């Protein structure tokens, strides 16, 4: 991670040193700030990041429009159906103020009695209060995604940064950017809320370190947990209790357990993987894996076990909009560019499930793109 100071001219720097001395007393309060997340102070940055083609907001394909206003993103459990047997990597949900946090392996999510329609304006307000703008806001498919933003809380807390930052905040950069995807699924009891973090980091492009570019960095479960905790408070849970509930599930997730395993299956008509989870659990985990792997889920049909996704091959991303993300990837310019839509089918087979890739017409996809999608999912699920 780069922690960059972009210096101004010598004359301006001299003035800043003088101002830093005069402002030292007023900056002491900021030094002791311990907030883990601060996107609000970065909302006025002058140069926004360019957005890659697979992350921009596109209109939902009419073929995938939900029927009769029902969000088909549900992990439904029929009323009166018996609860599934407990498993070794799942802990009891922690309920607070009508919302509870649940864990399934290393997957954490919120469950509430509120409907998606009731939740949506609260989620919009929640991200706005965090200082984040929404790049995707699609209540019809239950997907919300923020724009890229910098977490200013990760800047060093030394007195110089605190002082100069009050005058010229753009002098300093963490060298990181974050965005969050929220997915709301309707259930028989209300809704489930999933939050996924995605990150970028600024890296040098050569040994003399005179230029930089951006590349993806791993998702951070701690940031996801922090946002879940804050969302619980937004939905009615008390501050300290919400933090304790998230901490409890975090500790449980760190307990050594036998992880669910995933593997590629060869000699199938379509690119396919197998995961050691029943359908209900596999459905949730595949949905989160798709979010983390950079897919755009345009619609879901749980009854058929289908995710309708939009995917840009990393070898082609950025070709139509060169610049920021054009530097991230490379490939043959003669190849077909642009987003391609696929159907990802989750099918339960007892205590295991298979996940297969089909093209937009429902034909098996077993080419390079299909195999790449399967490998991305296996890396997240295994």
C-alpha positions, -999 to 999 in steps of 0.1 A, spaced: 0 0 0 13 34 -9 10 62 17 17 92 -6 25 128 1 22 149 -30 45 179 -23 37 214 -36 63 239 -47 90 251 -22 74 284 -15 41 269 -8 57 242 13 74 269 35 41 285 41 26 252 50 54 246 76 45 280 92 8 272 92 15 238 107 32 254 136 3 278 142 -23 251 138 -7 225 159 -28 232 190 -60 228 170 -49 195 155 -44 176 187 -80 164 188 -77 148 154 -46 129 164 -64 107 189 -93 99 165 -97 61 164 -124 57 138 -117 27 115 -137 41 86 -138 77 73 -150 81 37 -168 114 44 -137 135 44 -127 122 10 -160 131 -8 -146 163 -23 -116 148 -40 -113 165 -74 -104 135 -97 -128 105 -94 -117 71 -105 -127 59 -139 -152 30 -137 -145 -2 -156 -172 -14 -180 -183 -44 -158 -189 -21 -128 -210 7 -144 -247 8 -139 -265 -6 -169 -302 -10 -175 -315 -44 -166 -322 -66 -196 -360 -68 -200 -358 -106 -204 -346 -108 -168 -372 -85 -153 -388 -99 -121 -423 -111 -123 -452 -96 -104 -429 -73 -84 -413 -102 -66 -376 -101 -60 -365 -136 -68 -333 -132 -48 -347 -151 -19 -332 -180 -1 -368 -190 7 -379 -213 35 -415 -223 34 -436 -214 64 -437 -243 88 -409 -261 72 -385 -277 97 -352 -260 103 -322 -275 88 -299 -295 110 -271 -276 127 -237 -278 112 -203 -274 126 -194 -241 110 -226 -223 118 -234 -204 151 -268 -194 165 -280 -160 151 -277 -130 173 -310 -110 173 -311 -73 182 -339 -49 177 -356 -68 149 -324 -75 131 -300 -104 136 -266 -113 123 -261 -149 111 -230 -168 100 -225 -196 76 -188 -206 76 -169 -174 68 -201 -158 54 -219 -133 75 -252 -115 67 -281 -97 84 -316 -111 87 -346 -89 94 -384 -90 94 -385 -59 72 -394 -64 36 -370 -52 8 -393 -23 1 -391 -12 37 -353 -16 38 -344 2 5 -347 38 16 -329 30 49 -300 14 29 -298 45 6 -296 67 37 -270 44 53 -245 46 25 -250 84 22 -243 88 59 -211 69 54 -200 95 29 -204 72 -1 -223 78 -33 -243 51 -51 -231 40 -85 -257 13 -88 -292 16 -72 -315 -11 -85 -343 -20 -61 -360 -42 -87 -332 -67 -85 -321 -59 -49 -286 -46 -58 -269 -15 -45 -233 -6 -51 -212 24 -40 -187 43 -61 -150 40 -54 -139 60 -23 -108 64 -1 -108 55 36 -91 85 51 -90 69 85 -61 48 72 -38 77 68 -10 79 94 -20 98 125 12 119 129 9 156 138 22 167 104 -5 149 85 -32 160 109 -21 196 106 -14 199 68 -44 177 61 -66 204 75 -52 229 50 -44 208 19 -60 174 23 -52 163 -12 -15 162 -3 -20 128 13 -33 96 -1 -37 61 13 -31 45 -21 -63 25 -17 -99 27 -28 -129 8 -16 -164 1 -28 -193 -19 -13 -220 -40 -29 -252 -46 -10 -276 -74 -20 -311 -78 -5 -329 -111 -8 -365 -116 1 -373 -144 25 -405 -158 39 -398 -140 72 -386 -107 57 -352 -101 41 -315 -110 42 -288 -84 36 -254 -92 23 -225 -67 21 -193 -73 1 -162 -52 0 -140 -48 -31 -107 -29 -31 -80 -14 -53 -44 -5 -45 -20 19 -62 12 3 -72 44 15 -89 48 5 -126 86 6 -127 117 4 -105 123 42 -105 89 47 -90 79 77 -112 44 64 -122 17 43 -107 -14 23 -117 -42 6 -99 -48 -31 -94 -74 -51 -74 -67 -61 -39 -84 -88 -18 -118 -81 -1 -115 -73 36 -138 -92 59 -130 -67 87 -145 -38 67 -175 -60 58 -180 -68 95 -177 -31 104 -204 -21 79 -227 -49 90 -223 -36 126 -231 -1 116 -261 -12 95 -275 -31 125 -273 1 145 -291 19 116 -318 -7 116 -325 -3 154 -299 -23 173 -281 -5 202 -245 5 194 -225 -16 218 -247 -46 214 -244 -45 176 -206 -43 178 -205 -72 203 -227 -93 181 -205 -88 150 -174 -95 172 -190 -128 183 -195 -140 148 -160 -128 138 -145 -149 166 -166 -179 156 -155 -175 120 -119 -176 132 -124 -209 150 -108 -238 131 -135 -258 113 -136 -281 84 -141 -257 55 -166 -263 27 -146 -276 -3 -151 -267 -40 -135 -283 -70 -137 -281 -108 -155 -310 -125 -141 -320 -159 -157 -338 -188 -190 -320 -183 -210 -303 -212 -208 -270 -194 -179 -255 -172 -189 -269 -138 -177 -270 -102 -189 -289 -72 -192 -275 -37 -197 -295 -5 -228 -276 5 -266 -283 3 -285 -261 -21 -297 -234 4 -262 -229 17 -246 -231 -18 -270 -206 -32 -259 -180 -6 -222 -187 -10 -223 -186 -48 -241 -153 -47 -214 -138 -25 -186 -153 -45 -201 -137 -77 -202 -103 -59 -166 -107 -47 -153 -119 -81 -165 -88 -100 -196 -101 -117 -227 -80 -120 -258 -100 -109 -286 -86 -130 -313 -110 -117 -318 -141 -98 -343 -169 -99 -339 -191 -68 -367 -215 -78 -346 -224 -109 -313 -220 -92 -302 -193 -117 -281 -162 -114 -282 -140 -145 -248 -123 -145 -229 -98 -166 -191 -105 -169 -163 -87 -186 -133 -109 -194 -103 -94 -176 -83 -97 -208 -108 -73 -225 -119 -50 -197 -110 -14 -203 -107 -17 -241 -138 4 -249 -129 30 -222 -91 32 -221 -75 50 -192 -77 40 -156 -88 4 -160 -73 1 -194 -39 -1 -176 -51 -30 -154 -56 -55 -181 -41 -65 -215 -52 -88 -243 -56 -92 -281 -73 -61 -296 -88 -83 -323 -109 -103 -298 -145 -94 -291 -148 -68 -264 -175 -57 -240 -196 -74 -213 -211 -108 -219 -241 -123 -201 -242 -158 -186 -264 -179 -166 -249 -195 -135 -269 -225 -124 -268 -239 -88 -282 -274 -85 -285 -293 -53 -275 -329 -52 -281 -340 -16 -254 -326 7 -235 -313 -23 -243 -289 -51 -230 -283 -86 -225 -249 -102 -226 -248 -141 -221 -219 -166 -245 -214 -195 -246 -187 -222 -274 -162 -224 -295 -186 -245 -291 -214 -220 -266 -234 -240 -237 -250 -221 -206 -227 -219 -174 -247 -218 -149 -224 -235 -121 -204 -220 -145 -178 -205 -167 -205 -189 -136 -222 -174 -123 -189 -161 -156 -181 -144 -155 -215 -127 -119 -211 -115 -128 -177 -101 -157 -192 -81 -136 -222 -69 -109 -198 -56 -135 -180 -35 -155 -211 -24 -128 -236 -15 
